[in-house]
Amino acid sequence: MPLSDPRQLRLLLARYADLRIAQVRGERRRPGDLEELVATLCAVTGTAHIDEAVAAADALLAETGRPARRARTAPGAAPLLAA
């Protein structure tokens, strides 16, 4: 399921970053939100793991001429991308 609109891909990456930050902070979210978003990112990038999906999304956005910015991460958290 390739994503043709870079804005939509940026929105998915931003939402992923928000959910990961909330997870690291211990904030409560609706159960399944992060898992659902990870599955979506993997599907739209054609990958099987979130790390691969984030890298692929970054590469796809770089091809559009406006790569995603790297977001700051919480100590001990996995690297995140922000739109």
N, C-alpha and C positions, 0 to 999 in steps of 0.2 A: 504494500500500500504506500507508494511513494507520495511524498508531500510536495505539491507544486508551489505552494506559497511560502516564501521565507518568513513572512510575518507569523504565520501559524506555527512554524517550527520554533521561532523565537519564543512564542507564547508557551509552547510545551516545555521548552528548556527553563523558562522563568518559573513556571509552575513547579517543575521538578526541583529547582533550587529552593523555592519557598517551602516545599514539603520536606526536603532534606534538612533545611535549617530548623524547621519546627520540630522535626524528629530529634535532632541533636540537642535542642533546648528542652526536650521533654514535653513539648506542648501537645495537647490532645487534638487529634484530627479525626475526621470520619474514617472508621476502619476501612481499609482497602484502597483509600485514595492514592497512596504512594505506589502500591502494587499495580493498580490500574494504569497509572501514568507511566510507570516503567514499561509495562506491556505495550502501551501505545507508542512510546518512543522507540522501542525495539522494532515494532511492526513498521513504523514509517521510515525507519532507517535500514531495515532489512538485516538487523543484527539479532543476536541471541542473548546479549548481556548488556546491562546498563552502561558499563564503562565503554564498551564498543559503540553503543548508541550515541552517547555524548560525543565521542570522538568523531563519529560519522556525521552527526548533526553539525558539529563545528566545521568539518571539511565541506559539507554541503553549503553552509552559510558563507564560507570563505569563497566558494565558487561564485556566489551571487555578488561578491564584491564588498560585502559588509559582514565580516565575521563576528561571532558573538564575543562579548568581553568576558574575561575571566573574573569571576566573583571571588571575594574574600571568603575563606572557609573558617569555620569554627575550629578550635584546636582539636586535633584528632579526627576530624571529619574528612570524608573523601572530597576531592576537588569537585567543584560545581561550576556550572556555566550560568550566566545571566544574559538575558536578551538585551 
